[in-house]
């Protein structure tokens, strides 16, 4: 049986403070830009203009302390500042920083935080109780061996995420140049210099003369999900039920789902999801879109699925990622306690459509990128599952 020691024996909470103004926004970590389910972090879009933040350094472990069940954790790879809602742990002498990180990456650490939580609606971890978490008492050489097993998996996951990020950025860049700025081709401004522009009153802007301004409903129907009943859930079921909480911006998160083993009577085929289809959230954080990248998924109500021609699918996927489109959808949302948006309202909006030849050109460019995004997501799911299984075996 492995000897154990407490987290307090291995690490301490960093309390060093610096002025928020000392850091750039890219160096700031708030609880909102830590990604749930152990997915690391995304760049912040905001940093406090005044006040103090906690100073962190490379190899510190940052943990989201609001609603610990969201499992927000990141191993810092840079210097920066974090909000009071993010706990910063630093390893003590004799403790490998990455060994500490992998020890805290386990589900039982977040279960431990929840067992000592304070509050109900917005639970927070208790710092003194967190330090009582038990870790295996490994010598430094054995800690290094554990890291040697797990670190290559994390490096590959990171590489794949960079590929996804760059693929999304590249496709969005071309979408913007072609369909927003009307700069199509190799040379800058090639369309705007050679194509006649005309004023269109529906969208209140100049558009290329031969392009079509139409309502989204002319090319898109958003199909609704199925109203599953919880008494039919089965933890050992074959199918995962996709709800609004699973639809993130540009990412489908299927870690926390309910299962069923048999399809309900009269279950519509349109709610049986296929890899490559596009989903949109219609309740809560409305307007988020993502790609389906997994099999055996079923669509729940208040999540919409795009039904459109393959000719229009890549165009629509990147169109709905545009910030101005996201803002319009949120402006359409109603509801006092929780935002809701109607699929009819979404598709009533006008869209500027290029001709079929240009759509085909965009598809030839963007479809391989979309396929690569899906492939990298699928591979990372396998790698994360392997990391979870291996870390549990090595550290339990």
Secondary structure in CASP SS format (residue, H / E / C, confidence):
PFRMAT SS
TARGET T0000
AUTHOR 0000-0000-0000
METHOD secondary structure of the structure
MODEL  1
X C 1.00
X C 1.00
X C 1.00
X E 1.00
X E 1.00
X E 1.00
X H 1.00
X H 1.00
X H 1.00
X H 1.00
X E 1.00
X E 1.00
X E 1.00
X C 1.00
X C 1.00
X C 1.00
X E 1.00
X E 1.00
X E 1.00
X H 1.00
X H 1.00
X H 1.00
X C 1.00
X C 1.00
X H 1.00
X H 1.00
X H 1.00
X E 1.00
X E 1.00
X C 1.00
X H 1.00
X H 1.00
X H 1.00
X E 1.00
X C 1.00
X C 1.00
X C 1.00
X C 1.00
X C 1.00
X C 1.00
X E 1.00
X C 1.00
X C 1.00
X C 1.00
X C 1.00
X C 1.00
X C 1.00
X C 1.00
X C 1.00
X C 1.00
X C 1.00
X E 1.00
X E 1.00
X E 1.00
X E 1.00
X E 1.00
X C 1.00
X C 1.00
X C 1.00
X C 1.00
X E 1.00
X E 1.00
X E 1.00
X E 1.00
X C 1.00
X E 1.00
X C 1.00
X H 1.00
X H 1.00
X H 1.00
X C 1.00
X C 1.00
X E 1.00
X E 1.00
X E 1.00
X C 1.00
X C 1.00
X C 1.00
X C 1.00
X E 1.00
X E 1.00
X E 1.00
X C 1.00
X C 1.00
X C 1.00
X E 1.00
X E 1.00
X E 1.00
X E 1.00
X E 1.00
X E 1.00
X C 1.00
X C 1.00
X C 1.00
X C 1.00
X C 1.00
X H 1.00
X H 1.00
X H 1.00
X H 1.00
X H 1.00
X H 1.00
X H 1.00
X H 1.00
X C 1.00
X C 1.00
X H 1.00
X H 1.00
X H 1.00
X H 1.00
X H 1.00
X H 1.00
X H 1.00
X H 1.00
X H 1.00
X C 1.00
X C 1.00
X E 1.00
X C 1.00
X C 1.00
X C 1.00
X C 1.00
X C 1.00
X E 1.00
X C 1.00
X C 1.00
X H 1.00
X H 1.00
X H 1.00
X H 1.00
X C 1.00
X C 1.00
X C 1.00
X E 1.00
X E 1.00
X E 1.00
X C 1.00
X C 1.00
X C 1.00
X H 1.00
X H 1.00
X H 1.00
X H 1.00
X H 1.00
X H 1.00
X H 1.00
X H 1.00
X H 1.00
X H 1.00
X H 1.00
X H 1.00
X H 1.00
X H 1.00
X H 1.00
X H 1.00
X H 1.00
X H 1.00
X H 1.00
X H 1.00
X H 1.00
X H 1.00
X H 1.00
X H 1.00
X H 1.00
X H 1.00
X H 1.00
X H 1.00
X H 1.00
X H 1.00
X H 1.00
X H 1.00
X H 1.00
X H 1.00
X H 1.00
X H 1.00
X H 1.00
X H 1.00
X H 1.00
X H 1.00
X H 1.00
X C 1.00
X C 1.00
X C 1.00
X C 1.00
X C 1.00
X C 1.00
X C 1.00
X C 1.00
X C 1.00
X H 1.00
X H 1.00
X H 1.00
X H 1.00
X H 1.00
X C 1.00
X C 1.00
X E 1.00
X E 1.00
X E 1.00
X E 1.00
X C 1.00
X C 1.00
X C 1.00
X C 1.00
X E 1.00
X E 1.00
X E 1.00
X E 1.00
X C 1.00
X C 1.00
X C 1.00
X E 1.00
X E 1.00
X E 1.00
X E 1.00
X H 1.00
X H 1.00
X H 1.00
X C 1.00
X C 1.00
X E 1.00
X E 1.00
X E 1.00
X C 1.00
X C 1.00
X E 1.00
X C 1.00
X C 1.00
X C 1.00
X H 1.00
X H 1.00
X H 1.00
X C 1.00
X C 1.00
X C 1.00
X C 1.00
X C 1.00
X C 1.00
X E 1.00
X E 1.00
X E 1.00
X E 1.00
X C 1.00
X H 1.00
X H 1.00
X H 1.00
X E 1.00
X E 1.00
X C 1.00
X C 1.00
X E 1.00
X E 1.00
X C 1.00
X C 1.00
X C 1.00
X C 1.00
X C 1.00
X E 1.00
X E 1.00
X E 1.00
X C 1.00
X C 1.00
X C 1.00
X C 1.00
X C 1.00
X C 1.00
X C 1.00
X C 1.00
X H 1.00
X H 1.00
X H 1.00
X E 1.00
X C 1.00
X C 1.00
X C 1.00
X C 1.00
X C 1.00
X E 1.00
X E 1.00
X E 1.00
X E 1.00
X C 1.00
X E 1.00
X C 1.00
X C 1.00
X C 1.00
X C 1.00
X C 1.00
X E 1.00
X E 1.00
X E 1.00
X C 1.00
X C 1.00
X C 1.00
X C 1.00
X C 1.00
X E 1.00
X E 1.00
X E 1.00
X E 1.00
X C 1.00
X C 1.00
X E 1.00
X E 1.00
X E 1.00
X E 1.00
X E 1.00
X C 1.00
X C 1.00
X H 1.00
X H 1.00
X H 1.00
X H 1.00
X H 1.00
X H 1.00
X H 1.00
X H 1.00
X H 1.00
X H 1.00
X C 1.00
X C 1.00
X C 1.00
X H 1.00
X H 1.00
X H 1.00
X H 1.00
X H 1.00
X H 1.00
X H 1.00
X H 1.00
X H 1.00
X H 1.00
X C 1.00
X E 1.00
X C 1.00
X C 1.00
X C 1.00
X C 1.00
X C 1.00
X E 1.00
X C 1.00
X C 1.00
X H 1.00
X H 1.00
X H 1.00
X H 1.00
X H 1.00
X C 1.00
X C 1.00
X E 1.00
X E 1.00
X E 1.00
X E 1.00
X C 1.00
X C 1.00
X H 1.00
X H 1.00
X H 1.00
X H 1.00
X H 1.00
X H 1.00
X H 1.00
X H 1.00
X H 1.00
X H 1.00
X H 1.00
X H 1.00
X H 1.00
X H 1.00
X H 1.00
X H 1.00
X H 1.00
X H 1.00
X H 1.00
X H 1.00
X H 1.00
X H 1.00
X H 1.00
X H 1.00
X H 1.00
X H 1.00
X H 1.00
X H 1.00
X H 1.00
X H 1.00
X H 1.00
X H 1.00
X H 1.00
X H 1.00
X H 1.00
X H 1.00
X H 1.00
X H 1.00
X H 1.00
X H 1.00
X C 1.00
END
